[in-house]
Amino acid sequence: MDGEFLSVISNVGFPIALSIYLLVRIEGKLQCLSDSINELSKALLTFNK
């Protein structure tokens, strides 16, 4: 029973932990990318006037 429980925890816990880690790391980069796209959009609008 203990072996099965540890196996399930390692098989499920590791992907969950890895996913959370990657999402936290990527969140800042996505925010920066979103800000850059918004700035570019504003620059294009002022350029076209």
PDBQT receptor file of N, H, CA, C and O in Angstrom, charges set to zero:
ATOM      1  N   MET A   1       0.827  -1.198   0.000  1.00  0.00    +0.000 N 
ATOM      2  CA  MET A   1       0.000   0.000   0.000  1.00  0.00    +0.000 C 
ATOM      3  C   MET A   1       0.868   1.258   0.000  1.00  0.00    +0.000 C 
ATOM      4  O   MET A   1       0.590   2.205  -0.735  1.00  0.00    +0.000 OA
ATOM      5  N   ASP A   2       1.914   1.268   0.820  1.00  0.00    +0.000 N 
ATOM      6  H   ASP A   2       2.140   0.498   1.417  1.00  0.00    +0.000 HD
ATOM      7  CA  ASP A   2       2.781   2.441   0.868  1.00  0.00    +0.000 C 
ATOM      8  C   ASP A   2       3.503   2.648  -0.459  1.00  0.00    +0.000 C 
ATOM      9  O   ASP A   2       3.686   3.781  -0.903  1.00  0.00    +0.000 OA
ATOM     10  N   GLY A   3       3.908   1.565  -1.081  1.00  0.00    +0.000 N 
ATOM     11  H   GLY A   3       3.760   0.644  -0.720  1.00  0.00    +0.000 HD
ATOM     12  CA  GLY A   3       4.585   1.661  -2.367  1.00  0.00    +0.000 C 
ATOM     13  C   GLY A   3       3.685   2.228  -3.439  1.00  0.00    +0.000 C 
ATOM     14  O   GLY A   3       4.119   3.046  -4.251  1.00  0.00    +0.000 OA
ATOM     15  N   GLU A   4       2.432   1.802  -3.450  1.00  0.00    +0.000 N 
ATOM     16  H   GLU A   4       2.079   1.138  -2.791  1.00  0.00    +0.000 HD
ATOM     17  CA  GLU A   4       1.470   2.330  -4.428  1.00  0.00    +0.000 C 
ATOM     18  C   GLU A   4       1.219   3.812  -4.194  1.00  0.00    +0.000 C 
ATOM     19  O   GLU A   4       1.170   4.607  -5.132  1.00  0.00    +0.000 OA
ATOM     20  N   PHE A   5       1.062   4.163  -2.933  1.00  0.00    +0.000 N 
ATOM     21  H   PHE A   5       1.101   3.517  -2.171  1.00  0.00    +0.000 HD
ATOM     22  CA  PHE A   5       0.786   5.562  -2.584  1.00  0.00    +0.000 C 
ATOM     23  C   PHE A   5       1.948   6.459  -3.014  1.00  0.00    +0.000 C 
ATOM     24  O   PHE A   5       1.724   7.521  -3.595  1.00  0.00    +0.000 OA
ATOM     25  N   LEU A   6       3.165   6.049  -2.739  1.00  0.00    +0.000 N 
ATOM     26  H   LEU A   6       3.347   5.186  -2.267  1.00  0.00    +0.000 HD
ATOM     27  CA  LEU A   6       4.329   6.834  -3.142  1.00  0.00    +0.000 C 
ATOM     28  C   LEU A   6       4.451   6.905  -4.660  1.00  0.00    +0.000 C 
ATOM     29  O   LEU A   6       4.855   7.931  -5.206  1.00  0.00    +0.000 OA
ATOM     30  N   SER A   7       4.108   5.833  -5.328  1.00  0.00    +0.000 N 
ATOM     31  H   SER A   7       3.779   4.999  -4.884  1.00  0.00    +0.000 HD
ATOM     32  CA  SER A   7       4.156   5.819  -6.785  1.00  0.00    +0.000 C 
ATOM     33  C   SER A   7       3.143   6.802  -7.369  1.00  0.00    +0.000 C 
ATOM     34  O   SER A   7       3.455   7.538  -8.305  1.00  0.00    +0.000 OA
ATOM     35  N   VAL A   8       1.940   6.811  -6.819  1.00  0.00    +0.000 N 
ATOM     36  H   VAL A   8       1.687   6.213  -6.058  1.00  0.00    +0.000 HD
ATOM     37  CA  VAL A   8       0.905   7.735  -7.296  1.00  0.00    +0.000 C 
ATOM     38  C   VAL A   8       1.322   9.173  -7.027  1.00  0.00    +0.000 C 
ATOM     39  O   VAL A   8       1.166  10.038  -7.889  1.00  0.00    +0.000 OA
ATOM     40  N   ILE A   9       1.852   9.432  -5.838  1.00  0.00    +0.000 N 
ATOM     41  H   ILE A   9       1.978   8.729  -5.138  1.00  0.00    +0.000 HD
ATOM     42  CA  ILE A   9       2.292  10.788  -5.499  1.00  0.00    +0.000 C 
ATOM     43  C   ILE A   9       3.401  11.243  -6.450  1.00  0.00    +0.000 C 
ATOM     44  O   ILE A   9       3.386  12.377  -6.928  1.00  0.00    +0.000 OA
ATOM     45  N   SER A  10       4.349  10.369  -6.719  1.00  0.00    +0.000 N 
ATOM     46  H   SER A  10       4.361   9.447  -6.331  1.00  0.00    +0.000 HD
ATOM     47  CA  SER A  10       5.448  10.769  -7.604  1.00  0.00    +0.000 C 
ATOM     48  C   SER A  10       4.979  10.922  -9.046  1.00  0.00    +0.000 C 
ATOM     49  O   SER A  10       5.479  11.788  -9.764  1.00  0.00    +0.000 OA
ATOM     50  N   ASN A  11       4.039  10.109  -9.478  1.00  0.00    +0.000 N 
ATOM     51  H   ASN A  11       3.632   9.406  -8.895  1.00  0.00    +0.000 HD
ATOM     52  CA  ASN A  11       3.546  10.195 -10.858  1.00  0.00    +0.000 C 
ATOM     53  C   ASN A  11       2.632  11.389 -11.081  1.00  0.00    +0.000 C 
ATOM     54  O   ASN A  11       2.584  11.932 -12.185  1.00  0.00    +0.000 OA
ATOM     55  N   VAL A  12       1.914  11.802 -10.059  1.00  0.00    +0.000 N 
ATOM     56  H   VAL A  12       1.953  11.361  -9.163  1.00  0.00    +0.000 HD
ATOM     57  CA  VAL A  12       0.982  12.921 -10.191  1.00  0.00    +0.000 C 
ATOM     58  C   VAL A  12       1.602  14.214  -9.672  1.00  0.00    +0.000 C 
ATOM     59  O   VAL A  12       1.435  15.274 -10.275  1.00  0.00    +0.000 OA
ATOM     60  N   GLY A  13       2.307  14.127  -8.568  1.00  0.00    +0.000 N 
ATOM     61  H   GLY A  13       2.443  13.266  -8.077  1.00  0.00    +0.000 HD
ATOM     62  CA  GLY A  13       2.853  15.323  -7.927  1.00  0.00    +0.000 C 
ATOM     63  C   GLY A  13       3.918  16.016  -8.748  1.00  0.00    +0.000 C 
ATOM     64  O   GLY A  13       3.944  17.244  -8.820  1.00  0.00    +0.000 OA
ATOM     65  N   PHE A  14       4.791  15.251  -9.364  1.00  0.00    +0.000 N 
ATOM     66  H   PHE A  14       4.770  14.253  -9.305  1.00  0.00    +0.000 HD
ATOM     67  CA  PHE A  14       5.871  15.862 -10.141  1.00  0.00    +0.000 C 
ATOM     68  C   PHE A  14       5.345  16.678 -11.320  1.00  0.00    +0.000 C 
ATOM     69  O   PHE A  14       5.773  17.820 -11.491  1.00  0.00    +0.000 OA
ATOM     70  N   PRO A  15       4.434  16.145 -12.143  1.00  0.00    +0.000 N 
ATOM     71  CA  PRO A  15       3.914  16.974 -13.247  1.00  0.00    +0.000 C 
ATOM     72  C   PRO A  15       3.180  18.224 -12.757  1.00  0.00    +0.000 C 
ATOM     73  O   PRO A  15       3.259  19.279 -13.386  1.00  0.00    +0.000 OA
ATOM     74  N   ILE A  16       2.473  18.106 -11.644  1.00  0.00    +0.000 N 
ATOM     75  H   ILE A  16       2.409  17.249 -11.133  1.00  0.00    +0.000 HD
ATOM     76  CA  ILE A  16       1.775  19.273 -11.100  1.00  0.00    +0.000 C 
ATOM     77  C   ILE A  16       2.782  20.321 -10.650  1.00  0.00    +0.000 C 
ATOM     78  O   ILE A  16       2.637  21.502 -10.968  1.00  0.00    +0.000 OA
ATOM     79  N   ALA A  17       3.798  19.896  -9.915  1.00  0.00    +0.000 N 
ATOM     80  H   ALA A  17       3.915  18.937  -9.657  1.00  0.00    +0.000 HD
ATOM     81  CA  ALA A  17       4.815  20.832  -9.435  1.00  0.00    +0.000 C 
ATOM     82  C   ALA A  17       5.558  21.478 -10.603  1.00  0.00    +0.000 C 
ATOM     83  O   ALA A  17       5.824  22.680 -10.577  1.00  0.00    +0.000 OA
ATOM     84  N   LEU A  18       5.887  20.709 -11.600  1.00  0.00    +0.000 N 
ATOM     85  H   LEU A  18       5.671  19.733 -11.620  1.00  0.00    +0.000 HD
ATOM     86  CA  LEU A  18       6.583  21.240 -12.772  1.00  0.00    +0.000 C 
ATOM     87  C   LEU A  18       5.709  22.245 -13.521  1.00  0.00    +0.000 C 
ATOM     88  O   LEU A  18       6.198  23.288 -13.955  1.00  0.00    +0.000 OA
ATOM     89  N   SER A  19       4.434  21.939 -13.672  1.00  0.00    +0.000 N 
ATOM     90  H   SER A  19       4.037  21.092 -13.319  1.00  0.00    +0.000 HD
ATOM     91  CA  SER A  19       3.513  22.847 -14.362  1.00  0.00    +0.000 C 
ATOM     92  C   SER A  19       3.383  24.167 -13.619  1.00  0.00    +0.000 C 
ATOM     93  O   SER A  19       3.401  25.234 -14.231  1.00  0.00    +0.000 OA
ATOM     94  N   ILE A  20       3.252  24.095 -12.308  1.00  0.00    +0.000 N 
ATOM     95  H   ILE A  20       3.237  23.228 -11.810  1.00  0.00    +0.000 HD
ATOM     96  CA  ILE A  20       3.139  25.320 -11.512  1.00  0.00    +0.000 C 
ATOM     97  C   ILE A  20       4.411  26.149 -11.634  1.00  0.00    +0.000 C 
ATOM     98  O   ILE A  20       4.348  27.366 -11.805  1.00  0.00    +0.000 OA
ATOM     99  N   TYR A  21       5.551  25.500 -11.547  1.00  0.00    +0.000 N 
ATOM    100  H   TYR A  21       5.602  24.511 -11.408  1.00  0.00    +0.000 HD
ATOM    101  CA  TYR A  21       6.831  26.208 -11.669  1.00  0.00    +0.000 C 
ATOM    102  C   TYR A  21       6.935  26.913 -13.020  1.00  0.00    +0.000 C 
ATOM    103  O   TYR A  21       7.314  28.082 -13.084  1.00  0.00    +0.000 OA
ATOM    104  N   LEU A  22       6.603  26.214 -14.085  1.00  0.00    +0.000 N 
ATOM    105  H   LEU A  22       6.296  25.264 -14.033  1.00  0.00    +0.000 HD
ATOM    106  CA  LEU A  22       6.710  26.808 -15.418  1.00  0.00    +0.000 C 
ATOM    107  C   LEU A  22       5.714  27.945 -15.616  1.00  0.00    +0.000 C 
ATOM    108  O   LEU A  22       6.045  28.956 -16.236  1.00  0.00    +0.000 OA
ATOM    109  N   LEU A  23       4.501  27.791 -15.097  1.00  0.00    +0.000 N 
ATOM    110  H   LEU A  23       4.232  26.970 -14.594  1.00  0.00    +0.000 HD
ATOM    111  CA  LEU A  23       3.510  28.859 -15.230  1.00  0.00    +0.000 C 
ATOM    112  C   LEU A  23       3.942  30.113 -14.491  1.00  0.00    +0.000 C 
ATOM    113  O   LEU A  23       3.744  31.224 -14.984  1.00  0.00    +0.000 OA
ATOM    114  N   VAL A  24       4.525  29.950 -13.323  1.00  0.00    +0.000 N 
ATOM    115  H   VAL A  24       4.686  29.048 -12.922  1.00  0.00    +0.000 HD
ATOM    116  CA  VAL A  24       4.991  31.105 -12.562  1.00  0.00    +0.000 C 
ATOM    117  C   VAL A  24       6.140  31.794 -13.293  1.00  0.00    +0.000 C 
ATOM    118  O   VAL A  24       6.206  33.023 -13.333  1.00  0.00    +0.000 OA
ATOM    119  N   ARG A  25       7.034  31.012 -13.865  1.00  0.00    +0.000 N 
ATOM    120  H   ARG A  25       6.980  30.014 -13.833  1.00  0.00    +0.000 HD
ATOM    121  CA  ARG A  25       8.171  31.587 -14.590  1.00  0.00    +0.000 C 
ATOM    122  C   ARG A  25       7.719  32.313 -15.853  1.00  0.00    +0.000 C 
ATOM    123  O   ARG A  25       8.243  33.380 -16.176  1.00  0.00    +0.000 OA
ATOM    124  N   ILE A  26       6.764  31.751 -16.560  1.00  0.00    +0.000 N 
ATOM    125  H   ILE A  26       6.338  30.885 -16.298  1.00  0.00    +0.000 HD
ATOM    126  CA  ILE A  26       6.332  32.315 -17.841  1.00  0.00    +0.000 C 
ATOM    127  C   ILE A  26       5.414  33.520 -17.643  1.00  0.00    +0.000 C 
ATOM    128  O   ILE A  26       5.305  34.363 -18.534  1.00  0.00    +0.000 OA
ATOM    129  N   GLU A  27       4.757  33.613 -16.493  1.00  0.00    +0.000 N 
ATOM    130  H   GLU A  27       4.846  32.929 -15.769  1.00  0.00    +0.000 HD
ATOM    131  CA  GLU A  27       3.790  34.686 -16.263  1.00  0.00    +0.000 C 
ATOM    132  C   GLU A  27       4.421  36.069 -16.447  1.00  0.00    +0.000 C 
ATOM    133  O   GLU A  27       3.842  36.931 -17.108  1.00  0.00    +0.000 OA
ATOM    134  N   GLY A  28       5.584  36.280 -15.877  1.00  0.00    +0.000 N 
ATOM    135  H   GLY A  28       6.055  35.580 -15.340  1.00  0.00    +0.000 HD
ATOM    136  CA  GLY A  28       6.254  37.574 -16.005  1.00  0.00    +0.000 C 
ATOM    137  C   GLY A  28       6.623  37.888 -17.438  1.00  0.00    +0.000 C 
ATOM    138  O   GLY A  28       6.497  39.029 -17.881  1.00  0.00    +0.000 OA
ATOM    139  N   LYS A  29       7.075  36.891 -18.156  1.00  0.00    +0.000 N 
ATOM    140  H   LYS A  29       7.178  35.964 -17.796  1.00  0.00    +0.000 HD
ATOM    141  CA  LYS A  29       7.463  37.100 -19.550  1.00  0.00    +0.000 C 
ATOM    142  C   LYS A  29       6.241  37.403 -20.412  1.00  0.00    +0.000 C 
ATOM    143  O   LYS A  29       6.319  38.216 -21.333  1.00  0.00    +0.000 OA
ATOM    144  N   LEU A  30       5.120  36.758 -20.122  1.00  0.00    +0.000 N 
ATOM    145  H   LEU A  30       5.057  36.097 -19.374  1.00  0.00    +0.000 HD
ATOM    146  CA  LEU A  30       3.899  37.028 -20.879  1.00  0.00    +0.000 C 
ATOM    147  C   LEU A  30       3.394  38.437 -20.605  1.00  0.00    +0.000 C 
ATOM    148  O   LEU A  30       2.894  39.102 -21.513  1.00  0.00    +0.000 OA
ATOM    149  N   GLN A  31       3.519  38.900 -19.363  1.00  0.00    +0.000 N 
ATOM    150  H   GLN A  31       3.925  38.360 -18.626  1.00  0.00    +0.000 HD
ATOM    151  CA  GLN A  31       3.097  40.256 -19.019  1.00  0.00    +0.000 C 
ATOM    152  C   GLN A  31       3.954  41.278 -19.760  1.00  0.00    +0.000 C 
ATOM    153  O   GLN A  31       3.442  42.272 -20.276  1.00  0.00    +0.000 OA
ATOM    154  N   CYS A  32       5.237  41.029 -19.807  1.00  0.00    +0.000 N 
ATOM    155  H   CYS A  32       5.653  40.222 -19.388  1.00  0.00    +0.000 HD
ATOM    156  CA  CYS A  32       6.154  41.925 -20.528  1.00  0.00    +0.000 C 
ATOM    157  C   CYS A  32       5.818  41.945 -22.018  1.00  0.00    +0.000 C 
ATOM    158  O   CYS A  32       5.815  43.008 -22.639  1.00  0.00    +0.000 OA
ATOM    159  N   LEU A  33       5.540  40.798 -22.583  1.00  0.00    +0.000 N 
ATOM    160  H   LEU A  33       5.542  39.935 -22.079  1.00  0.00    +0.000 HD
ATOM    161  CA  LEU A  33       5.174  40.710 -23.994  1.00  0.00    +0.000 C 
ATOM    162  C   LEU A  33       3.869  41.451 -24.265  1.00  0.00    +0.000 C 
ATOM    163  O   LEU A  33       3.747  42.146 -25.273  1.00  0.00    +0.000 OA
ATOM    164  N   SER A  34       2.906  41.306 -23.378  1.00  0.00    +0.000 N 
ATOM    165  H   SER A  34       3.005  40.741 -22.559  1.00  0.00    +0.000 HD
ATOM    166  CA  SER A  34       1.629  41.997 -23.525  1.00  0.00    +0.000 C 
ATOM    167  C   SER A  34       1.818  43.510 -23.469  1.00  0.00    +0.000 C 
ATOM    168  O   SER A  34       1.212  44.242 -24.251  1.00  0.00    +0.000 OA
ATOM    169  N   ASP A  35       2.656  43.980 -22.548  1.00  0.00    +0.000 N 
ATOM    170  H   ASP A  35       3.149  43.385 -21.912  1.00  0.00    +0.000 HD
ATOM    171  CA  ASP A  35       2.931  45.415 -22.456  1.00  0.00    +0.000 C 
ATOM    172  C   ASP A  35       3.599  45.925 -23.729  1.00  0.00    +0.000 C 
ATOM    173  O   ASP A  35       3.270  47.007 -24.215  1.00  0.00    +0.000 OA
ATOM    174  N   SER A  36       4.525  45.159 -24.260  1.00  0.00    +0.000 N 
ATOM    175  H   SER A  36       4.793  44.280 -23.865  1.00  0.00    +0.000 HD
ATOM    176  CA  SER A  36       5.219  45.561 -25.488  1.00  0.00    +0.000 C 
ATOM    177  C   SER A  36       4.254  45.632 -26.668  1.00  0.00    +0.000 C 
ATOM    178  O   SER A  36       4.346  46.543 -27.491  1.00  0.00    +0.000 OA
ATOM    179  N   ILE A  37       3.342  44.690 -26.754  1.00  0.00    +0.000 N 
ATOM    180  H   ILE A  37       3.267  43.950 -26.085  1.00  0.00    +0.000 HD
ATOM    181  CA  ILE A  37       2.352  44.696 -27.837  1.00  0.00    +0.000 C 
ATOM    182  C   ILE A  37       1.440  45.906 -27.713  1.00  0.00    +0.000 C 
ATOM    183  O   ILE A  37       1.096  46.528 -28.718  1.00  0.00    +0.000 OA
ATOM    184  N   ASN A  38       1.045  46.247 -26.493  1.00  0.00    +0.000 N 
ATOM    185  H   ASN A  38       1.324  45.742 -25.676  1.00  0.00    +0.000 HD
ATOM    186  CA  ASN A  38       0.209  47.432 -26.293  1.00  0.00    +0.000 C 
ATOM    187  C   ASN A  38       0.949  48.706 -26.684  1.00  0.00    +0.000 C 
ATOM    188  O   ASN A  38       0.364  49.592 -27.306  1.00  0.00    +0.000 OA
ATOM    189  N   GLU A  39       2.222  48.809 -26.328  1.00  0.00    +0.000 N 
ATOM    190  H   GLU A  39       2.698  48.089 -25.822  1.00  0.00    +0.000 HD
ATOM    191  CA  GLU A  39       3.017  49.979 -26.716  1.00  0.00    +0.000 C 
ATOM    192  C   GLU A  39       3.153  50.070 -28.233  1.00  0.00    +0.000 C 
ATOM    193  O   GLU A  39       3.061  51.157 -28.803  1.00  0.00    +0.000 OA
ATOM    194  N   LEU A  40       3.368  48.947 -28.875  1.00  0.00    +0.000 N 
ATOM    195  H   LEU A  40       3.442  48.064 -28.412  1.00  0.00    +0.000 HD
ATOM    196  CA  LEU A  40       3.480  48.926 -30.334  1.00  0.00    +0.000 C 
ATOM    197  C   LEU A  40       2.171  49.357 -30.979  1.00  0.00    +0.000 C 
ATOM    198  O   LEU A  40       2.171  50.095 -31.965  1.00  0.00    +0.000 OA
ATOM    199  N   SER A  41       1.067  48.900 -30.429  1.00  0.00    +0.000 N 
ATOM    200  H   SER A  41       1.067  48.300 -29.628  1.00  0.00    +0.000 HD
ATOM    201  CA  SER A  41      -0.242  49.277 -30.960  1.00  0.00    +0.000 C 
ATOM    202  C   SER A  41      -0.450  50.783 -30.852  1.00  0.00    +0.000 C 
ATOM    203  O   SER A  41      -0.931  51.414 -31.793  1.00  0.00    +0.000 OA
ATOM    204  N   LYS A  42      -0.089  51.357 -29.712  1.00  0.00    +0.000 N 
ATOM    205  H   LYS A  42       0.302  50.844 -28.948  1.00  0.00    +0.000 HD
ATOM    206  CA  LYS A  42      -0.229  52.807 -29.534  1.00  0.00    +0.000 C 
ATOM    207  C   LYS A  42       0.685  53.561 -30.495  1.00  0.00    +0.000 C 
ATOM    208  O   LYS A  42       0.293  54.586 -31.054  1.00  0.00    +0.000 OA
ATOM    209  N   ALA A  43       1.891  53.060 -30.685  1.00  0.00    +0.000 N 
ATOM    210  H   ALA A  43       2.209  52.227 -30.231  1.00  0.00    +0.000 HD
ATOM    211  CA  ALA A  43       2.831  53.716 -31.600  1.00  0.00    +0.000 C 
ATOM    212  C   ALA A  43       2.312  53.669 -33.030  1.00  0.00    +0.000 C 
ATOM    213  O   ALA A  43       2.441  54.646 -33.767  1.00  0.00    +0.000 OA
ATOM    214  N   LEU A  44       1.732  52.559 -33.426  1.00  0.00    +0.000 N 
ATOM    215  H   LEU A  44       1.627  51.765 -32.827  1.00  0.00    +0.000 HD
ATOM    216  CA  LEU A  44       1.187  52.451 -34.780  1.00  0.00    +0.000 C 
ATOM    217  C   LEU A  44      -0.006  53.377 -34.973  1.00  0.00    +0.000 C 
ATOM    218  O   LEU A  44      -0.179  53.949 -36.049  1.00  0.00    +0.000 OA
ATOM    219  N   LEU A  45      -0.826  53.526 -33.943  1.00  0.00    +0.000 N 
ATOM    220  H   LEU A  45      -0.685  53.061 -33.069  1.00  0.00    +0.000 HD
ATOM    221  CA  LEU A  45      -1.968  54.428 -34.052  1.00  0.00    +0.000 C 
ATOM    222  C   LEU A  45      -1.512  55.875 -34.209  1.00  0.00    +0.000 C 
ATOM    223  O   LEU A  45      -2.091  56.619 -35.000  1.00  0.00    +0.000 OA
ATOM    224  N   THR A  46      -0.491  56.282 -33.471  1.00  0.00    +0.000 N 
ATOM    225  H   THR A  46      -0.021  55.678 -32.827  1.00  0.00    +0.000 HD
ATOM    226  CA  THR A  46      -0.010  57.663 -33.601  1.00  0.00    +0.000 C 
ATOM    227  C   THR A  46       0.738  57.854 -34.921  1.00  0.00    +0.000 C 
ATOM    228  O   THR A  46       0.738  58.955 -35.473  1.00  0.00    +0.000 OA
ATOM    229  N   PHE A  47       1.364  56.817 -35.425  1.00  0.00    +0.000 N 
ATOM    230  H   PHE A  47       1.364  55.923 -34.976  1.00  0.00    +0.000 HD
ATOM    231  CA  PHE A  47       2.092  56.897 -36.692  1.00  0.00    +0.000 C 
ATOM    232  C   PHE A  47       1.135  57.061 -37.868  1.00  0.00    +0.000 C 
ATOM    233  O   PHE A  47       1.454  57.749 -38.837  1.00  0.00    +0.000 OA
ATOM    234  N   ASN A  48      -0.037  56.431 -37.788  1.00  0.00    +0.000 N 
ATOM    235  H   ASN A  48      -0.296  55.872 -37.001  1.00  0.00    +0.000 HD
ATOM    236  CA  ASN A  48      -1.000  56.464 -38.890  1.00  0.00    +0.000 C 
ATOM    237  C   ASN A  48      -1.804  57.751 -38.946  1.00  0.00    +0.000 C 
ATOM    238  O   ASN A  48      -2.507  57.982 -39.930  1.00  0.00    +0.000 OA
ATOM    239  N   LYS A  49      -1.728  58.592 -37.932  1.00  0.00    +0.000 N 
ATOM    240  H   LYS A  49      -1.157  58.405 -37.133  1.00  0.00    +0.000 HD
ATOM    241  CA  LYS A  49      -2.533  59.824 -37.925  1.00  0.00    +0.000 C 
ATOM    242  C   LYS A  49      -1.963  60.890 -38.793  1.00  0.00    +0.000 C 
ATOM    243  O   LYS A  49      -2.530  61.979 -38.886  1.00  0.00    +0.000 OA
TER     244      LYS A  49
